[in-house]
Amino acid sequence: QVQLVESGGGLVQPGGSLRLSCVASGSIANIRAMAWYRQAPGTEREFVAVIARNGETVYADSAKGRFTISSDDAKNTVTLQMNSLNSEDSALYFCQARMRGSTTHYWGQGTQVTVSS
């Protein structure tokens, strides 16, 4: 199993930046990719970005050019740098671990991001 703990959320003004972190523990050697998702009230959880073990990244269209996902294997941490935030980015952000040879995904508890003046 894998445990994920997110941090870094908060209240930010439009145009501002936030840096989210996700620390993984447990069976981390079996993780093949780490991703960020988000969910606003009354909506379905949506994909934001993913980074594979080899460093390849994929972004949702809404995140391209504004968000950057990165990983630090030594710290078992995945980071989401978010710039030029707007109100549509307000949501609960979740970290996800995707496992090798399995369809199992693990989720963190989420960290709230609120973009408001």
C-alpha positions as CSV (number, residue, x, y, z in Angstrom):
1,Q,0.0,0.0,0.0
2,V,0.9,3.6,-0.4
3,Q,0.1,6.6,1.8
4,L,-0.1,10.1,0.3
5,V,-0.1,13.3,2.2
6,E,-0.8,16.6,0.4
7,S,0.1,20.1,1.6
8,G,0.5,23.6,0.3
9,G,-3.1,24.6,-0.4
10,G,-4.6,27.9,0.8
11,L,-6.2,31.2,-0.2
12,V,-4.6,33.1,-3.0
13,Q,-5.6,36.1,-5.0
14,P,-6.3,35.9,-8.8
15,G,-3.0,35.9,-10.7
16,G,-1.1,34.5,-7.7
17,S,0.8,31.3,-7.3
18,L,0.7,28.2,-5.0
19,R,3.0,25.2,-4.7
20,L,1.4,21.9,-3.7
21,S,3.4,19.0,-2.4
22,C,2.6,15.3,-2.0
23,V,4.7,13.0,0.1
24,A,4.5,9.3,-0.5
25,S,5.3,6.5,1.9
26,G,4.8,2.7,1.9
27,S,5.4,0.6,-1.2
28,I,6.8,3.6,-3.2
29,A,9.1,1.3,-5.3
30,N,6.0,0.0,-7.0
31,I,4.8,3.5,-8.1
32,R,4.9,4.0,-11.8
33,A,3.5,7.5,-11.9
34,M,2.2,10.2,-9.7
35,A,-0.7,12.6,-10.7
36,W,-2.7,15.5,-9.5
37,Y,-6.4,15.8,-9.8
38,R,-8.9,18.4,-8.6
39,Q,-12.5,18.5,-7.7
40,A,-14.7,21.6,-7.3
41,P,-18.0,21.4,-5.4
42,G,-20.7,19.8,-7.5
43,T,-18.3,18.6,-10.2
44,E,-16.5,15.4,-11.0
45,R,-12.9,14.9,-10.1
46,E,-10.7,16.0,-13.1
47,F,-7.2,15.3,-14.2
48,V,-4.6,18.0,-13.8
49,A,-1.2,16.6,-14.5
50,V,0.9,13.4,-14.2
51,I,4.6,12.6,-14.1
52,A,6.0,9.1,-14.8
53,R,9.0,7.5,-13.2
54,N,11.1,8.4,-16.3
55,G,10.1,12.1,-15.9
56,E,7.6,12.3,-18.7
57,T,4.7,14.6,-18.0
58,V,1.2,15.2,-19.3
59,Y,-1.0,18.1,-18.5
60,A,-4.7,18.9,-18.9
61,D,-5.3,21.7,-21.3
62,S,-6.4,23.9,-18.4
63,A,-3.0,23.4,-16.8
64,K,-0.7,23.8,-19.8
65,G,1.6,26.8,-19.6
66,R,0.6,27.6,-16.0
67,F,1.2,24.5,-13.9
68,T,4.4,22.5,-13.6
69,I,4.6,19.0,-12.1
70,S,7.9,17.7,-10.8
71,S,9.2,15.0,-8.6
72,D,12.0,14.5,-6.1
73,D,12.6,10.8,-5.7
74,A,15.1,11.3,-2.9
75,K,12.3,12.9,-0.9
76,N,9.4,10.8,-2.3
77,T,7.7,14.0,-3.1
78,V,5.7,15.3,-6.1
79,T,5.2,19.0,-6.5
80,L,2.6,21.0,-8.5
81,Q,3.7,24.6,-9.1
82,M,0.6,26.6,-10.0
83,N,1.0,30.1,-11.5
84,S,-1.5,32.6,-12.9
85,L,-4.3,31.2,-10.8
86,N,-7.9,32.2,-11.4
87,S,-11.2,31.4,-9.7
88,E,-11.8,28.4,-11.9
89,D,-8.7,26.8,-10.3
90,S,-10.5,26.7,-6.9
91,A,-10.9,23.1,-5.9
92,L,-9.8,20.4,-3.6
93,Y,-6.6,19.0,-5.1
94,F,-5.7,15.4,-4.7
95,C,-2.5,13.5,-5.2
96,Q,-2.7,10.0,-6.9
97,A,-0.2,7.2,-7.1
98,R,-0.4,4.8,-10.0
99,M,1.1,1.3,-9.4
100,R,3.2,-0.9,-11.6
101,G,1.4,-3.9,-13.1
102,S,-1.9,-3.0,-11.5
103,T,-5.0,-0.8,-11.9
104,T,-4.8,0.1,-8.3
105,H,-4.6,3.8,-7.6
106,Y,-4.0,5.4,-4.2
107,W,-5.3,8.8,-3.2
108,G,-4.4,11.4,-0.6
109,Q,-6.9,13.3,1.5
110,G,-6.7,16.4,-0.6
111,T,-5.6,20.0,0.0
112,Q,-7.9,23.0,-0.6
113,V,-7.0,25.7,-3.1
114,T,-9.2,28.8,-3.1
115,V,-8.6,31.6,-5.6
116,S,-10.4,34.8,-4.5
117,S,-9.9,38.5,-4.1
